[in-house]
Amino acid sequence: MNDLENLFKQLNLIVGFLDVSDEDVYNQIKNHDRFNLGVSIEDLYDNSFENYRNHITTSALILGISHFENYITKIIAKLLVMMPSSNMIKVSISTFQECGNDYLRILGNEQARKLTFSEKINFIKKIYSDSDTSQINEIIYVNKIRNCLIHNNGYADERLSPNFSNGEKIYLSSGQINGYGLTVRDFAKYLWNLANPPD
């Protein structure tokens, strides 16, 4: 299984995960206390299906972006082997000697891992100016949502304006997550073709 197939497999599993965000599923399990905590699912989510659904959808988004970032790291490492002059990593001569003939791959992997998600996207934009700007903008926006979910306790800040007000709780539907997933799949295919040109 190649990296693109693996990414798609992981995204397909997330689509399956989103199936449990359905209200019928919530109604079946809301009084459940499997671990005998003395707190039901309904209590955990403040008697709100919307809170339950949002926990699943936001978790799915975080997981999906994590899988995509792993994929894009591998693609950039391949691109840096193909275009070594784009690698800006600085290494000592002894490190270079230690790498031996495999230095392009080793340094490409190292540079790709050091880049933040935004830097990875900007690398693609810079090297491939014909990239779909609307796809890139949506992926950047989704990463901003992810950052607010993780680093801002699920509340929006000014980065998400005008779609969310500053301090607004972020609620996402399964349809939104599926839409973001379709964008990621399209962009992932585009990146795969860049890093694996036909012979």
C-alpha positions in Angstrom: 0.0 0.0 0.0 1.5 3.3 -1.0 1.2 6.6 1.0 -1.8 7.9 -0.9 -3.7 4.7 -0.5 -2.9 4.6 3.2 -4.1 8.2 3.6 -7.4 7.4 1.8 -7.8 4.3 4.0 -7.4 6.4 7.1 -9.9 9.0 5.8 -12.4 6.3 5.0 -12.1 5.1 8.6 -12.9 8.6 9.7 -16.0 8.6 7.5 -17.1 5.4 9.4 -16.3 7.2 12.7 -18.7 10.0 11.7 -21.5 7.5 11.4 -21.8 7.4 15.2 -22.5 11.1 15.3 -26.1 10.3 14.2 -28.8 11.2 16.7 -30.3 7.7 16.6 -26.9 6.4 17.9 -26.8 9.0 20.6 -30.3 8.1 21.7 -29.3 4.4 22.0 -26.2 5.0 24.1 -27.1 8.2 26.0 -27.8 6.4 29.3 -24.8 4.1 28.9 -22.1 4.0 31.6 -19.9 1.2 30.4 -17.0 2.0 32.7 -19.2 2.5 35.8 -18.1 6.1 36.4 -21.5 7.0 37.7 -21.9 9.4 34.8 -23.9 8.6 31.7 -23.1 9.6 28.1 -26.0 12.0 28.4 -24.6 13.6 31.5 -21.1 13.9 30.0 -22.6 15.9 27.1 -24.9 18.1 29.2 -28.0 16.4 27.9 -27.2 17.7 24.4 -27.0 15.8 21.2 -25.3 18.7 19.6 -22.4 18.5 22.2 -22.1 14.8 21.5 -22.1 15.2 17.7 -19.6 18.0 17.9 -17.2 16.0 20.0 -17.2 13.4 17.3 -16.9 15.8 14.4 -14.2 17.9 15.9 -12.2 14.8 16.9 -12.6 13.5 13.3 -11.2 16.8 11.9 -8.2 16.7 14.3 -7.5 13.1 13.3 -7.9 13.8 9.6 -5.6 16.8 9.6 -3.0 14.7 11.5 -3.1 11.9 8.9 -2.9 14.5 6.1 0.1 16.3 7.7 1.9 13.0 8.0 1.2 12.4 4.3 2.3 15.8 3.2 5.5 15.4 5.2 6.4 12.3 3.2 5.5 14.0 -0.1 7.7 17.0 0.7 10.6 14.7 1.6 10.2 13.1 -1.9 10.0 16.5 -3.6 13.2 17.6 -1.8 15.0 14.6 -3.1 13.8 15.5 -6.6 14.7 19.2 -6.2 17.6 19.3 -3.7 18.2 23.0 -4.3 14.8 23.7 -2.5 16.1 22.2 0.7 17.2 25.0 3.0 18.4 22.8 5.9 21.9 23.7 7.1 24.2 20.8 8.2 27.8 20.4 9.3 30.3 18.7 7.0 30.5 15.9 9.5 26.7 15.3 9.3 27.0 15.4 5.5 29.8 12.8 5.6 27.8 10.6 8.0 24.8 10.6 5.5 27.0 9.3 2.7 25.4 8.7 -0.6 22.0 8.7 1.0 22.3 12.4 1.9 19.5 13.7 -0.3 16.9 11.3 1.2 18.1 11.8 4.8 18.2 15.6 4.6 14.9 15.7 2.7 13.2 13.7 5.4 14.8 15.9 8.1 13.8 19.2 6.4 10.2 17.9 5.8 9.8 16.9 9.4 11.0 20.3 10.7 8.4 22.3 8.8 5.2 23.3 10.5 1.9 22.5 8.7 1.7 26.1 7.4 5.3 26.0 6.2 4.6 22.7 4.3 1.6 24.3 2.6 3.6 27.4 1.8 6.4 25.2 0.4 4.0 23.7 -2.1 2.6 27.1 -3.0 6.0 28.5 -3.6 7.4 25.6 -5.7 4.2 24.9 -7.6 2.6 28.2 -8.3 -0.1 26.6 -10.4 -1.6 24.8 -7.3 -5.3 25.3 -6.8 -5.5 28.4 -4.6 -9.0 27.7 -3.4 -8.0 24.2 -2.2 -5.0 25.5 -0.5 -7.0 28.3 1.2 -9.5 25.8 2.5 -6.8 23.5 3.8 -5.2 26.5 5.6 -8.5 27.5 7.1 -9.2 23.9 8.3 -5.8 23.8 9.9 -6.7 27.1 11.7 -9.9 25.4 13.0 -7.8 22.5 14.2 -5.4 24.9 16.0 -8.3 26.6 17.7 -9.8 23.2 18.7 -6.5 22.1 20.2 -4.9 25.2 21.5 -8.0 27.4 22.3 -10.2 24.8 24.0 -12.6 24.6 21.0 -13.3 28.3 20.8 -12.7 30.5 17.8 -10.3 33.4 17.7 -9.8 36.1 15.1 -8.2 33.7 12.7 -11.6 32.2 11.9 -13.4 35.4 11.2 -15.8 36.0 9.5 -17.2 32.4 9.8 -16.9 32.4 13.6 -16.9 35.3 16.1 -14.0 35.7 18.5 -14.7 33.5 21.5 -17.5 31.5 19.8 -17.7 27.8 20.5 -16.8 25.9 17.3 -19.5 23.5 16.2 -19.0 21.4 13.1 -21.4 19.1 11.2 -20.5 15.7 9.7 -21.3 17.3 6.3 -18.6 19.9 6.9 -16.1 17.3 7.9 -16.9 15.2 4.8 -16.5 18.4 2.6 -13.1 19.1 4.1 -12.2 15.4 3.6 -13.0 15.7 -0.1 -10.8 18.8 -0.5 -7.9 16.9 1.3 -8.3 13.9 -1.0 -8.2 16.0 -4.2 -5.1 17.9 -3.0 -3.5 14.7 -1.8 -3.9 13.2 -5.4 -2.4 16.4 -6.8 0.6 16.1 -4.5 1.0 12.4 -5.3 1.2 13.2 -9.0 3.9 15.9 -8.3 6.0 13.5 -6.3 5.5 10.5 -8.6 5.7 11.8 -12.1 5.1 9.3 -14.9 8.3 7.8 -16.4 
